[in-house]
Amino acid sequence: MQTNFNAAQLADPAIARSNEILRSCVHCGFCTATCPTYALLGDELDSPRGRIYLIKDMLENNKVPDERTVKHIDRCLSCLSCMTTCPSGVHYMHLIDHARDYIEKNYRRRWDDRALRWLLARILPYPNRFRLALFGARLARPFRRLVPDARLRAMLEMAPARTPPPSPNDTPQVLAAGGERQRRVALLIGCAQRALNPDINDATIRLLRRHGCEVVIPRDVGCCGALTHHMGKTDDSHAMAAANIRALAAEMDSGGLDAVVINTSGCGTTVKDYGHMFRNDPLAADAARVSALARDITEIMAEIGLRDAAHAEPLRVAYHAACSLQHGQQIRSAPKDLLKAAGFQVVEPRDSHLCCGSAGTYNLMQPEISGQLKSRKVAMIEAIRPQVISAGNIGCMMQIGSGTGIPVVHTAELLDWATGGPRPRSLAPGVGSAGSPAATAVPILR
């Protein structure tokens, strides 16, 4: 693609990077075939290629973003399926991130949109605030039909029936390896996940310790910045990321680390991009070190190999490939291979490359599109009649779980169970038993 940025524009590192990305696009349109919003809406401007044209025009001409451009950029899930499909290596993630940052700085949204984005940015990355908000949402949920804003109704409908108490592992500490120490790893325990499902971190810690890892819960580490980053709030996201980089670099320099383990794939994609995000910052070297050590829990378990995996029941498990894992981090086989090694029967739904519609805060800000994608994903999963659904991202788990009665369990919980840990709490007692409802045919959504 030909571009026409001037020298002054190209002096801006963000523009220079976007120029590189735009020039790598050859207009082939392969990306449209795997874009969820294009498949759903059929509008070229709701495809990666269409959005690339909008972004190019906006950036080249220093335009104040118009309503049409913002609408189509906002509709992007950042699922990154287009990057997997693209034969030219167009790094769409960096381009859409730049576009959102530009829109945030140059476009005046409606007051209610600004208020909602402010609210989400001030609540979701902070576990205690999020727990309080979930409590309030449960109280308001019976009255959700009276709420005029579809986005606020979506927030109330997504609130879980109960909020679990904080885990004892939810504080900075060092947990010894179970036996001879083979690795020393830091675990990023996340933000929203700590409020929604602390069992995931507990299972991850048990799994790592059982396999010879000393697990460090570092001080001064919080949200990775992904939630605000994808809303274009770059100053907020970089401040969170910078705090993590400093804390993890200090841990590397003191006790040393063999890996930074992440069990929320959306966070993993962002942490692995810290090197790029801070490439022109004084923290560049430390950011690159953190990114280089970042590992999804299934990555590091694939390196270590499962030990004594014979404790779980041989359930039929539908593996849901989170977009941030399969497209953002290009991790596809490791989770399925580990589940098979653990003794589970692994099945995968049709069109597994398409997003479930969660996408960070997307299901709260674009509830109609998100709801249609959820229905499609749930129908594909239920069609293969699993007894349990496995996923590696809390957002996907909440999204899919809100549309089906099949238990949704994190991959780390199943691996922990298979290697000697407790049965996942979210699995109903009858799951896997002969004649149980979960073991029989599951109705397919139409």
C-alpha positions as CSV (number, residue, x, y, z in Angstrom):
1,M,0.0,0.0,0.0
2,Q,1.4,3.4,-1.0
3,T,1.5,6.0,1.8
4,N,2.2,9.7,1.8
5,F,3.3,10.7,5.3
6,N,5.6,13.7,5.3
7,A,9.0,13.9,7.1
8,A,7.6,15.7,10.1
9,Q,4.9,13.1,10.6
10,L,7.5,10.2,10.2
11,A,9.5,11.8,13.0
12,D,6.8,10.5,15.4
13,P,7.7,6.9,16.2
14,A,4.1,5.9,16.3
15,I,3.4,7.2,12.8
16,A,6.7,5.7,11.6
17,R,5.6,2.3,12.8
18,S,2.1,2.6,11.3
19,N,3.7,3.6,8.0
20,E,5.7,0.4,8.0
21,I,2.5,-1.6,8.7
22,L,0.4,0.2,6.1
23,R,3.1,-0.3,3.4
24,S,3.2,-4.1,4.1
25,C,-0.5,-4.4,3.2
26,V,-1.1,-5.6,-0.4
27,H,-4.9,-5.2,-0.4
28,C,-5.4,-9.0,-1.0
29,G,-8.5,-9.3,1.2
30,F,-7.6,-12.6,2.7
31,C,-8.2,-11.0,6.1
32,T,-11.9,-10.5,5.3
33,A,-12.5,-14.3,5.3
34,T,-11.6,-14.7,8.9
35,C,-12.8,-11.4,10.4
36,P,-15.7,-12.0,12.8
37,T,-17.3,-8.6,12.3
38,Y,-17.1,-8.8,8.5
39,A,-18.6,-12.3,8.6
40,L,-21.4,-11.0,10.8
41,L,-22.1,-7.6,9.3
42,G,-20.9,-7.9,5.7
43,D,-19.6,-4.3,5.6
44,E,-16.1,-3.8,4.0
45,L,-15.4,-1.1,6.6
46,D,-16.0,-3.7,9.3
47,S,-13.1,-5.8,8.0
48,P,-9.4,-5.3,8.6
49,R,-8.8,-4.1,5.1
50,G,-11.6,-1.6,5.4
51,R,-10.3,-0.4,8.7
52,I,-6.8,-0.1,7.4
53,Y,-8.1,2.3,4.7
54,L,-9.9,4.4,7.3
55,I,-6.8,4.5,9.6
56,K,-4.5,5.5,6.7
57,D,-6.8,8.3,5.7
58,M,-7.1,9.5,9.3
59,L,-3.4,9.4,10.1
60,E,-2.0,10.7,6.8
61,N,-4.3,13.8,6.8
62,N,-4.1,14.5,10.5
63,K,-7.9,14.3,10.6
64,V,-10.1,14.9,13.5
65,P,-11.8,11.4,13.5
66,D,-15.3,11.4,12.2
67,E,-18.2,9.4,13.6
68,R,-18.1,6.8,10.8
69,T,-14.4,6.1,11.3
70,V,-14.8,5.8,15.1
71,K,-17.8,3.5,14.7
72,H,-15.9,1.0,12.6
73,I,-12.7,1.1,14.6
74,D,-14.8,0.6,17.8
75,R,-16.4,-2.5,16.2
76,C,-13.0,-4.2,15.9
77,L,-12.6,-7.0,18.4
78,S,-8.8,-7.0,18.2
79,C,-9.1,-10.8,17.9
80,L,-6.1,-10.7,15.5
81,S,-7.4,-13.5,13.4
82,C,-6.4,-11.3,10.4
83,M,-2.8,-11.5,11.5
84,T,-2.9,-15.3,11.4
85,T,-4.4,-15.2,7.9
86,C,-2.4,-12.4,6.4
87,P,0.2,-13.7,3.9
88,S,2.1,-10.4,4.0
89,G,2.7,-10.2,7.8
90,V,0.7,-7.0,8.3
91,H,1.0,-6.3,12.1
92,Y,-2.6,-5.2,12.5
93,M,-2.4,-5.2,16.3
94,H,0.1,-2.3,16.5
95,L,-1.9,-0.4,13.8
96,I,-5.3,-0.7,15.6
97,D,-3.7,0.2,18.9
98,H,-2.3,3.4,17.4
99,A,-5.6,4.2,15.8
100,R,-7.4,3.9,19.2
101,D,-4.8,6.1,20.9
102,Y,-5.2,8.7,18.1
103,I,-9.0,8.6,18.5
104,E,-8.9,8.9,22.3
105,K,-6.7,12.0,21.9
106,N,-8.6,13.7,19.0
107,Y,-12.2,12.7,19.1
108,R,-14.9,14.0,21.5
109,R,-17.2,11.1,22.3
110,R,-20.8,11.5,23.6
111,W,-21.0,12.1,27.3
112,D,-22.5,8.7,28.1
113,D,-19.8,6.9,26.1
114,R,-17.1,8.9,27.9
115,A,-18.6,8.1,31.2
116,L,-18.8,4.4,30.6
117,R,-15.2,4.2,29.4
118,W,-14.1,6.2,32.4
119,L,-16.0,3.9,34.7
120,L,-14.6,0.7,33.2
121,A,-11.1,2.0,33.3
122,R,-11.5,3.0,37.0
123,I,-13.1,-0.3,38.1
124,L,-12.0,-3.4,36.1
125,P,-8.2,-3.2,36.6
126,Y,-8.7,-2.9,40.4
127,P,-9.8,-6.2,42.1
128,N,-11.3,-4.6,45.3
129,R,-13.2,-2.0,43.3
130,F,-14.4,-4.7,40.9
131,R,-15.7,-6.9,43.7
132,L,-17.7,-4.0,45.1
133,A,-19.1,-3.2,41.6
134,L,-20.1,-6.8,41.2
135,F,-21.9,-6.7,44.4
136,G,-23.8,-3.6,43.3
137,A,-24.5,-5.2,39.9
138,R,-26.1,-8.2,41.6
139,L,-28.4,-6.0,43.6
140,A,-29.4,-4.1,40.5
141,R,-29.7,-7.1,38.2
142,P,-33.5,-7.8,38.9
143,F,-34.2,-4.3,37.5
144,R,-32.0,-4.6,34.4
145,R,-35.0,-4.4,32.0
146,L,-35.7,-0.9,33.2
147,V,-32.2,0.3,32.2
148,P,-32.4,2.1,28.9
149,D,-28.8,1.8,27.9
150,A,-28.0,-1.7,26.3
151,R,-24.4,-1.5,27.5
152,L,-25.4,-1.0,31.1
153,R,-27.9,-3.9,30.8
154,A,-25.1,-6.1,29.4
155,M,-23.0,-5.2,32.4
156,L,-25.7,-6.3,34.8
157,E,-26.4,-9.5,32.9
158,M,-22.8,-10.5,32.9
159,A,-22.4,-10.1,36.6
160,P,-22.0,-13.6,38.3
161,A,-24.5,-14.9,40.8
162,R,-21.8,-14.8,43.5
163,T,-18.4,-13.2,44.0
164,P,-15.8,-15.5,45.6
165,P,-13.7,-14.3,48.5
166,P,-10.0,-13.3,47.8
167,S,-7.6,-16.2,47.7
168,P,-4.8,-16.5,50.4
169,N,-2.5,-16.5,47.3
170,D,-3.7,-13.0,46.4
171,T,-0.8,-11.3,48.2
172,P,3.0,-10.9,47.5
173,Q,4.9,-14.0,48.6
174,V,7.2,-16.8,47.6
175,L,5.8,-20.3,47.5
176,A,8.4,-23.1,47.6
177,A,8.6,-25.8,44.9
178,G,7.2,-29.2,45.9
179,G,10.4,-31.0,46.0
180,E,13.7,-30.0,44.3
181,R,13.5,-26.6,42.7
182,Q,13.8,-26.8,38.9
183,R,12.7,-23.2,38.1
184,R,11.9,-19.9,39.7
185,V,8.9,-18.2,38.1
186,A,6.9,-15.1,38.8
187,L,3.1,-15.5,38.4
188,L,1.1,-12.5,37.3
189,I,-2.2,-13.0,39.2
190,G,-4.1,-10.4,37.2
191,C,-6.9,-8.0,38.1
192,A,-10.4,-8.9,37.0
193,Q,-9.6,-12.6,37.2
194,R,-8.8,-12.3,40.9
195,A,-12.3,-11.0,41.5
196,L,-14.2,-13.3,39.2
197,N,-12.4,-16.7,39.7
198,P,-9.4,-16.9,42.1
199,D,-9.5,-20.7,41.7
200,I,-7.6,-20.2,38.5
201,N,-4.6,-18.7,40.2
202,D,-4.7,-21.3,43.0
203,A,-4.8,-24.2,40.5
204,T,-1.9,-22.6,38.6
205,I,0.2,-22.3,41.7
206,R,-0.4,-25.9,42.7
207,L,0.4,-27.1,39.2
208,L,3.6,-25.2,39.0
209,R,4.8,-26.1,42.5
210,R,4.0,-29.8,41.9
211,H,6.3,-29.6,38.8
212,G,9.3,-28.2,40.6
213,C,8.7,-24.4,40.3
214,E,9.2,-21.9,43.1
215,V,6.4,-19.4,42.5
216,V,6.9,-15.7,43.2
217,I,3.9,-13.5,43.6
218,P,5.7,-10.2,43.1
219,R,5.2,-7.0,45.0
220,D,3.8,-3.9,43.2
221,V,2.5,-5.9,40.2
222,G,-1.1,-5.3,39.1
223,C,-3.1,-5.0,35.9
224,C,-1.0,-5.6,32.8
225,G,-2.7,-2.6,31.2
226,A,-4.6,-4.5,28.5
227,L,-8.0,-3.4,29.5
228,T,-7.2,0.3,29.2
229,H,-4.8,-0.2,26.3
230,H,-7.5,-1.5,24.0
231,M,-9.7,1.5,24.9
232,G,-7.0,3.8,23.6
233,K,-6.1,5.1,27.1
234,T,-2.4,4.8,26.5
235,D,-1.2,6.9,29.4
236,D,-3.2,4.7,31.9
237,S,-2.1,1.4,30.3
238,H,1.5,2.4,30.1
239,A,1.5,3.5,33.7
240,M,0.3,0.1,34.8
241,A,2.7,-1.7,32.5
242,A,5.6,0.4,33.7
243,A,4.9,-0.5,37.3
244,N,4.9,-4.2,36.4
245,I,8.1,-3.8,34.4
246,R,9.9,-2.2,37.3
247,A,8.7,-4.8,39.8
248,L,9.6,-7.8,37.6
249,A,13.0,-6.3,36.6
250,A,13.8,-5.9,40.3
251,E,12.8,-9.5,40.9
252,M,15.0,-10.7,38.0
253,D,17.9,-8.7,39.4
254,S,17.5,-10.0,43.0
255,G,16.4,-13.6,43.1
256,G,16.4,-14.3,39.4
257,L,13.5,-15.5,37.2
258,D,13.3,-18.3,34.6
259,A,9.8,-17.2,33.4
260,V,7.0,-14.8,33.9
261,V,3.9,-17.0,33.9
262,I,0.6,-15.7,32.8
263,N,-2.7,-17.6,32.9
264,T,-5.0,-15.0,31.2
265,S,-4.1,-15.1,27.6
266,G,-5.3,-11.5,26.9
267,C,-2.8,-10.3,29.5
268,G,-0.1,-12.6,28.0
269,T,-0.5,-11.0,24.5
270,T,0.0,-7.5,26.1
271,V,2.9,-8.5,28.3
272,K,4.7,-10.1,25.4
273,D,4.3,-6.7,23.6
274,Y,5.9,-4.6,26.4
275,G,9.1,-4.5,24.5
276,H,7.4,-2.8,21.6
277,M,5.2,-0.6,23.8
278,F,8.3,0.8,25.6
279,R,10.8,0.7,22.7
280,N,11.4,4.4,22.9
281,D,11.2,4.7,26.7
282,P,14.0,4.6,29.3
283,L,12.4,1.3,30.4
284,A,13.0,-0.2,27.0
285,A,15.7,-2.7,28.1
286,D,13.8,-3.9,31.1
287,A,10.5,-4.1,29.1
288,A,12.3,-6.3,26.5
289,R,13.6,-8.6,29.3
290,V,10.1,-9.0,30.7
291,S,8.6,-9.7,27.3
292,A,11.3,-12.3,26.6
293,L,10.5,-14.2,29.8
294,A,6.7,-14.1,29.4
295,R,5.1,-17.5,29.1
296,D,1.5,-18.7,29.0
297,I,0.9,-21.4,31.6
298,T,0.4,-24.0,28.8
299,E,3.7,-22.9,27.2
300,I,5.7,-23.5,30.4
301,M,3.9,-26.8,31.2
302,A,4.6,-28.0,27.7
303,E,8.3,-27.3,28.3
304,I,8.2,-29.1,31.7
305,G,5.9,-32.0,30.7
306,L,3.1,-33.3,32.9
307,R,4.0,-35.7,35.6
308,D,1.8,-38.4,37.1
309,A,-1.3,-37.3,35.1
310,A,-3.7,-40.0,36.0
311,H,-6.1,-38.5,38.6
312,A,-8.9,-36.9,36.6
313,E,-11.9,-38.5,34.9
314,P,-11.6,-39.0,31.1
315,L,-14.2,-36.3,30.3
316,R,-15.0,-35.1,26.8
317,V,-13.5,-31.7,26.8
318,A,-14.3,-29.0,24.2
319,Y,-11.2,-26.8,23.9
320,H,-12.0,-23.2,23.2
321,A,-9.1,-21.4,21.6
322,A,-9.0,-17.9,23.0
323,C,-8.1,-15.4,20.2
324,S,-5.4,-13.8,22.3
325,L,-3.8,-17.3,22.6
326,Q,-4.2,-18.7,19.1
327,H,-3.8,-15.4,17.2
328,G,-2.1,-13.0,19.6
329,Q,0.5,-15.5,20.9
330,Q,0.3,-18.1,18.1
331,I,-0.1,-20.9,20.8
332,R,-2.4,-23.5,19.3
333,S,-1.3,-27.1,20.0
334,A,0.2,-26.9,23.5
335,P,-3.2,-26.6,25.5
336,K,-4.8,-29.5,23.5
337,D,-1.7,-31.7,23.8
338,L,-1.5,-31.2,27.5
339,L,-5.2,-31.9,28.0
340,K,-4.8,-35.1,26.0
341,A,-1.7,-36.1,28.0
342,A,-3.8,-35.5,31.1
343,G,-6.3,-38.2,29.9
344,F,-9.1,-36.1,28.6
345,Q,-10.9,-36.6,25.3
346,V,-10.3,-33.3,23.5
347,V,-12.7,-32.1,20.8
348,E,-12.7,-28.7,19.0
349,P,-15.7,-26.9,17.6
350,R,-16.1,-25.8,14.0
351,D,-14.8,-22.3,13.1
352,S,-12.6,-22.4,16.2
353,H,-10.7,-19.4,14.8
354,L,-13.6,-17.1,15.2
355,C,-14.0,-14.9,18.3
356,C,-16.6,-15.6,21.0
357,G,-17.3,-11.9,21.3
358,S,-15.7,-11.3,24.7
359,A,-12.6,-9.4,23.7
360,G,-11.8,-7.5,26.9
361,T,-14.4,-4.9,27.4
362,Y,-16.0,-5.4,24.0
363,N,-18.9,-7.4,25.3
364,L,-19.8,-4.5,27.5
365,M,-19.3,-1.7,24.9
366,Q,-20.7,-3.6,21.9
367,P,-23.3,-5.9,23.4
368,E,-25.3,-6.5,20.3
369,I,-22.4,-7.7,18.1
370,S,-20.9,-9.5,21.0
371,G,-24.1,-11.3,21.8
372,Q,-24.4,-12.6,18.2
373,L,-20.9,-13.9,18.3
374,K,-21.5,-15.6,21.6
375,S,-24.6,-17.4,20.3
376,R,-22.6,-18.6,17.3
377,K,-19.7,-19.8,19.4
378,V,-22.0,-21.6,22.0
379,A,-23.9,-23.3,19.2
380,M,-20.7,-24.6,17.7
381,I,-19.5,-25.9,21.1
382,E,-22.8,-27.5,22.1
383,A,-22.9,-29.2,18.7
384,I,-20.0,-31.4,19.6
385,R,-21.6,-32.4,22.9
386,P,-18.8,-31.9,25.4
387,Q,-19.1,-32.6,29.2
388,V,-16.9,-29.6,30.0
389,I,-15.4,-26.6,28.1
390,S,-11.8,-25.7,28.6
391,A,-10.4,-22.2,27.9
392,G,-7.3,-20.2,28.9
393,N,-8.8,-16.7,29.3
394,I,-11.2,-15.5,32.0
395,G,-13.1,-13.2,29.6
396,C,-13.9,-16.1,27.2
397,M,-14.9,-18.2,30.2
398,M,-17.4,-15.6,31.4
399,Q,-18.7,-14.9,27.9
400,I,-19.3,-18.6,27.0
401,G,-20.4,-19.5,30.5
402,S,-23.2,-16.9,30.3
403,G,-24.7,-18.7,27.2
404,T,-24.5,-22.4,28.1
405,G,-25.2,-24.8,31.0
406,I,-22.0,-26.7,30.2
407,P,-19.3,-26.1,32.9
408,V,-16.5,-23.8,31.7
409,V,-13.2,-24.5,33.3
410,H,-9.7,-23.0,32.9
411,T,-7.2,-25.3,31.3
412,A,-4.9,-24.9,34.3
413,E,-7.6,-26.2,36.6
414,L,-8.0,-29.4,34.6
415,L,-4.3,-30.0,34.4
416,D,-4.0,-29.4,38.2
417,W,-6.8,-31.9,38.8
418,A,-5.2,-34.4,36.5
419,T,-1.9,-34.2,38.3
420,G,-3.2,-34.5,41.9
421,G,-5.1,-31.3,42.6
422,P,-8.7,-31.0,43.7
423,R,-11.6,-31.4,41.3
424,P,-12.4,-28.0,39.8
425,R,-15.1,-26.3,41.9
426,S,-17.0,-25.2,38.8
427,L,-17.6,-28.9,37.8
428,A,-20.9,-30.1,39.0
429,P,-20.6,-33.3,41.1
430,G,-22.4,-35.3,38.5
431,V,-20.3,-34.3,35.5
432,G,-18.7,-37.3,34.0
433,S,-20.8,-39.8,35.8
434,A,-22.6,-42.4,33.8
435,G,-26.1,-41.2,32.9
436,S,-25.5,-37.7,34.2
437,P,-27.1,-34.8,32.3
438,A,-23.6,-33.6,31.2
439,A,-22.8,-37.0,29.8
440,T,-25.9,-37.1,27.6
441,A,-26.8,-35.1,24.5
442,V,-26.7,-31.4,24.9
443,P,-29.3,-29.3,23.0
444,I,-27.9,-27.2,20.2
445,L,-28.7,-23.5,20.0
446,R,-30.4,-22.4,16.8
